[in-house]
Amino acid sequence: MATYDPANDDQPSDQIITEPLRETLDPENFTPRLLALLSNALVWRESHELRRRYGLGTNDWRVISALAFRPGQAATDVSVFIGVNKAVVSKSVNTLTGRGLIVLLDGPRGSRPMYLTRAGAEMHDLMLPVSLRGQEIILAHLSPADIEDLNVLLRRMLDETRELQTLESEVGSVPDSDG
């Protein structure tokens, strides 16, 4: 059977799919796609504004925000709290410590609790309206009851997604009986 080789201009025409497949996702009604597009648009807007105004990006803001809410978290805790890879947090921590916005202290058993500096708290207060504006944009046409319902549903979806991830990682760690 021939396989597709983009470097080969003599590709057999029966190996190239030029028509949509019969079974595909409906892009206008596939909820994960819609949520991802909304999230991407909000993150892009926020990141663009934060970089333009303060020379920091969304991940930097998320670390600052996490430490404003829960001072003394270690990088691992912040990573879990904001739902990003620890390497992303580490990069932001380097940026933020370099700018004097956060400090790392020595904690128990080798932990490194992080805290905002006064300059970091001031930066938080400057950045906060940019983030809140994103929320205003997506909630503008919803009633208070709709917003409450939406947040309840989103928290439930997040909880169920986390449970599914845990189950899938547990199943993935079980040796395959075939092999």
C-alpha positions in Angstrom: 0.0 0.0 0.0 1.4 3.4 -0.9 1.8 6.1 1.7 1.6 9.8 1.4 5.0 11.5 1.0 4.7 15.3 0.7 8.1 15.5 -1.0 6.9 13.2 -3.7 4.9 15.1 -6.4 4.0 11.8 -8.0 1.7 10.9 -5.1 -1.0 8.4 -6.2 -4.4 10.3 -6.2 -6.1 7.4 -4.4 -4.0 8.2 -1.3 -5.0 11.8 -0.9 -8.3 12.6 0.8 -9.9 15.6 -0.8 -13.4 15.4 0.5 -14.6 15.7 4.2 -15.0 12.5 6.0 -18.5 11.2 6.7 -18.1 11.3 10.5 -16.6 14.4 11.9 -17.1 16.8 14.8 -19.6 19.6 14.4 -17.3 22.5 15.0 -20.1 24.9 15.8 -21.5 22.6 18.5 -18.5 20.7 19.9 -18.3 22.2 23.4 -14.6 21.5 24.0 -13.7 23.4 20.9 -15.9 26.3 21.8 -14.4 26.4 25.3 -10.9 26.3 23.9 -11.6 29.1 21.4 -13.1 31.2 24.2 -10.2 30.5 26.5 -7.6 31.2 23.8 -9.2 34.5 22.9 -9.3 35.6 26.5 -5.7 34.6 27.1 -4.5 36.2 24.0 -6.3 39.5 24.9 -5.0 39.4 28.5 -1.5 38.4 27.5 -1.3 41.1 24.8 -2.4 43.8 27.3 -0.2 42.7 30.1 2.9 42.5 27.9 2.1 45.9 26.4 1.5 47.6 29.7 3.8 45.8 32.1 6.2 43.6 30.2 4.7 40.5 31.8 2.5 37.7 30.4 -0.5 35.8 31.5 1.6 33.0 33.2 3.4 35.7 35.2 0.1 37.2 36.1 -1.3 33.8 37.2 1.7 33.3 39.5 1.3 36.8 41.0 -2.4 36.2 41.4 -2.0 32.8 43.1 0.5 34.3 45.6 -1.8 37.3 46.3 -4.6 34.8 47.1 -2.4 32.2 48.9 1.0 33.7 50.0 3.7 31.2 50.8 3.0 28.6 48.2 5.9 26.6 46.7 6.2 26.4 42.9 4.6 22.9 42.9 1.6 24.3 44.8 1.2 27.2 42.4 1.5 24.8 39.4 -1.4 22.7 40.8 -3.5 25.8 41.8 -3.3 27.5 38.3 -3.3 24.2 36.4 -0.1 24.6 34.4 3.1 22.6 34.1 5.8 23.3 36.8 8.3 24.3 34.1 5.9 27.2 33.1 5.7 28.3 36.7 9.5 28.0 37.1 10.0 30.3 34.1 7.6 32.9 35.5 9.2 32.6 39.0 12.6 33.4 37.4 11.1 36.4 35.6 9.3 37.7 38.7 12.2 37.2 41.1 14.4 39.0 38.5 12.1 41.9 38.5 11.8 42.0 42.3 8.1 41.2 42.3 8.4 37.9 44.4 10.9 36.4 46.8 11.6 32.8 47.6 12.4 31.9 51.2 13.8 28.8 52.7 11.0 26.6 54.2 10.7 23.3 56.0 12.2 20.2 54.5 13.8 22.1 51.6 10.6 23.8 50.4 10.8 27.3 48.9 7.7 29.3 49.8 7.1 32.3 47.6 5.8 35.7 48.6 4.9 38.9 46.8 7.1 41.9 47.5 5.6 45.3 48.0 6.4 45.9 44.3 4.7 42.6 43.5 1.6 43.6 45.4 1.5 46.9 43.5 2.0 45.0 40.2 -0.9 42.7 41.2 -3.2 45.7 41.7 -2.2 47.2 38.4 -2.7 43.9 36.5 -6.0 42.9 38.2 -8.3 45.2 36.1 -6.9 43.6 32.9 -7.9 40.2 34.0 -11.3 41.4 35.4 -12.0 42.9 32.0 -11.9 39.5 30.4 -14.5 38.3 32.9 -16.7 41.3 32.1 -16.5 40.6 28.4 -17.7 37.0 28.7 -20.4 37.7 31.3 -21.7 40.9 29.9 -25.0 39.5 28.5 -25.7 37.1 31.4 -27.9 37.6 34.4 -26.6 37.2 37.9 -28.5 33.9 38.1 -27.0 32.7 34.7 -23.5 33.6 36.0 -24.0 31.6 39.2 -25.4 28.6 37.2 -22.5 28.9 34.7 -19.9 28.9 37.5 -21.6 25.9 39.2 -21.5 24.0 35.9 -17.9 24.9 35.1 -16.7 23.9 38.6 -18.6 20.6 38.2 -17.0 20.0 34.8 -13.6 20.8 36.2 -14.1 18.3 39.1 -15.3 15.6 36.7 -12.4 16.2 34.4 -9.9 16.0 37.2 -11.5 12.7 38.3 -11.4 11.4 34.8 -7.7 12.4 34.5 -7.0 10.5 37.8 -8.8 7.4 36.6 -7.1 7.4 33.2 -3.7 7.8 34.8 -4.4 5.0 37.2 -5.6 2.8 34.3 -2.6 3.8 32.3 -0.3 2.6 35.0 -1.7 -0.9 35.1 0.4 -3.4 33.1 -1.3 -4.6 30.0 -2.3 -8.3 30.3 -1.4 -8.9 26.6 2.1 -7.9 26.8 
